[in-house]
C-alpha cells in the first residue's frame, strides 16, 4: 500500500536521524554520570577502613620490637643515671682528698719548726754539698734528723690533743681517693662486682658521715674500710693466680 504523499522519503529519513541523535544524547548522559561516580570512588575523601577489632592489641603485644622500644626510655634513663653516678662520686672522693691535703698543709705550716723552714733546708743542703767525706755527711744527716724529731715533738706538744687529732683525721681523709681508685680497679673482676659495689656505697656513706663522728668511731670505721678493701684485694689476687 503506498504511503501518503506527506510521508515522503525525505521526511522518513529526517525522523530516523532525529531519533538516532536523541538516543545518542541519552547514551552520552548515562556514560557521563557513570564516569563521575567512578571518579568519586578514587577521591581522597575516602578513608582507609580501620583494622579489625583486636589487631591493635596484637600489634602491641605480639611485636617485641615495639614492646622493647616502649621500655627503652626507662632503661636508658637508668643506665645514664648509673653512668653519671661513677663520675660524680669520683669527683667527690677526689675533692675530699684534695681538701684534706690542703688543710693538713696549712695545719703543719702553722706549727712548723725553725728547722723545717725553706731557708733552713736550703742552708743545710748547701752545707752537705760542700762536704766530700761520706762519714762526715752521714753524721750531719743523723744529727739533723734527731734535731728535727725533737723540734717536732715540742711543736706537737704545743699543738695539743685537738691539733693532733685533727691532723690524724686529715691524714685518713687524704687516703679516700686511693681507696676509691683501688676499689674501682677491683670492680673489673666480675666475681667481686657485688662486693665492690657495696664497698663503694660504704665508702661514700662514710665520707658523708665522717665529720659528725667521734675520733674513736672515725678511726675505727676507717680501719674497717681498709680491712674490707684489703680482703677484696687478696681475693682478686687469688683469682688472678688461678687463671691459666
ZIVENZI-V174293 format. One line per field, one symbol per residue. psi: psi as a letter, one per 20 degrees, with the letter a starting at -180 (. if undefined). burial: 1 if it has 24 or more other ideal C-beta (glycine too) atoms within 12 Angstrom, else 0. Layout:
psi = ???
burial = ???
This chain:
psi = pqqrhilrghggghggghghgghgggghggghhhhghghhhjqiipqpqqqqpihhhhhhhiohhhghhhigggghhgghghhhggghhghggghggggggghhghghhhkprhijqhghghghhhghhiphphggggghghghggghgghghghhghhrggghghghghhghhiggggggghhghiiohijgghghghgggghhgghihhjqrgghghghhhgghgghhhhgghghghhhiq.
burial = 0000000000000000000000000000000000000000000000000000000000000000000000000000000000000000100111011001000100100010101000000001000000000000000000010000000000110000000001111111111111110111011010010001001101110110010000000100110011011001100100000000
